[in-house]
Amino acid sequence: MNMQPGVSISSSSRVGAARIGIGGPVGSGKTALIECLIPAFAKRGVSLAIVTNDLVTAEDAERIRRSGLIDPARVAAVEAGACPHTVIREDPTLNIAAADELEARFSDVELILIESGGDNLASTFSLDLVDWWMFVIDVAGGGDIPRKNGPGVLKCDLLVVNKTDLAPHVGVDLARMERDSAKARAGRPLVLTNCRAGQGIDAIVDQILAKVLFR
Amino acid sequence: MTASLDSGLLVALQHADSQFPSGGFAFSQGLEASSQLAARLGACNFEDFLDVQLRHRWAGADRVALTRAYRLAGDLAKLTELDLEVEASTFVEGLRTGSRRNGAALLTTHSRIGTTGAAPYRALIGEGKALGHLAVVQGLLWRALGLEETTAVAMGGYQAAASLATAAVRLGLVGAIQSQAMLAKALPVIVEVSSTPVADDEPLRSFTPLAEIAVALHGSSGQRLFSN
């Protein structure tokens, strides 16, 4: 029985740009990854917009706007009210509204990247908000991160292990970290990246094109 | 004998619950700014801040807008006019924008779950024909859910107080348990200020200058956790 006279309980599919989440701990390189993804998607002819969730004001949004890589109007910032998990999971409405607004303003947008505001390993994206999401960890954060079995690492559609170039400098056995990641994810997708050198970026774009945009 | 449950009460609990996705967690109504600017504007005591917000903002402005919106019974054209009144009577840009974003976020959830009037009003906002201030949206939606006017007002007052309390906890101004004691003290205030009748054309009034000055000063700050 529906006890709410004004509510018609039905599932409805959304029509519009695909939305993907980019989560991961503070400092893991999410913004740097986005700065690599923007030109990579441009090369493949994918029209983008971006929503950032900064912990404090619009730091990441401003960085992307000033990068010269994308029309600054296509970048929206959503404050997380000190709750970076809430804004992408328990209450994603502000992000949904921001993405809807970008979609309405730029009718050619095919893909909206939604960057979380810096999480811990327990962070996950609501599927109310995104169609697919990746989780970014980095080598300098510790080679044991994949073994901690955080929900972010386990549940994401794609795990990105970033800053591979730092492995020898921080005492991390990269091959072991890759094996541990693959084991934790039971064979689900995993990409190693070094954003400073652009390594691994095409592999991420390929995944998104195939699994999200069906190209 | 088992007493029968009031389904309206359950609906009210669902929609007043902070778990209901509404975006409200991202707004502090000037509490963050007031606490950070205490050296310039004077000490910020959360209990006093809460009392001032309820008596001098919510009672005469948000409560009135919510009540009037409720009585418009889904008349979207008249709701857009009321929205303009809220816009004109909210002096500080950060509070105006916050109220609109919070209203849009609440409408987002209701549009998806199919609450009557939500999708059309959201479309008007998208077309630039409505502003979607929170109190107006609350009145529209809670009426559509079949809730009583007094229940809708109670929900609005409770949410105003509870969201400030959670913001105070996240800002480290009070503890989570302490905040509940303060919230309990605020409930009679909500009852008291809600006893003032609202005419169908009641003007919107508020007077919270210190909080507004704090929001205005804080607007360009690079160190904000909350939207306002």
Interface residues (C-beta under 8 A of the other chain):
Chain A: M3 Q4 P5 G6 V7 S8 I9 S10 S12 L55 V56 T57 E59 V78 E79 A80 G81 A82 C83 T86 V87 E90 D91 P92 T93 L94 I96 A97 D100 E101 A104 D128
Chain B: S7 L10 V11 Q19 P21 S22 G23 G24 F25 A26 F27 S28 R101 A104 A105 L106 T108 T109 R112 I113 G114 T115 T116 G117 G126 L141 R143 A144 L145 G146 A167 R170 L171 S221 G222 Q223 R224 L225 F226 S227
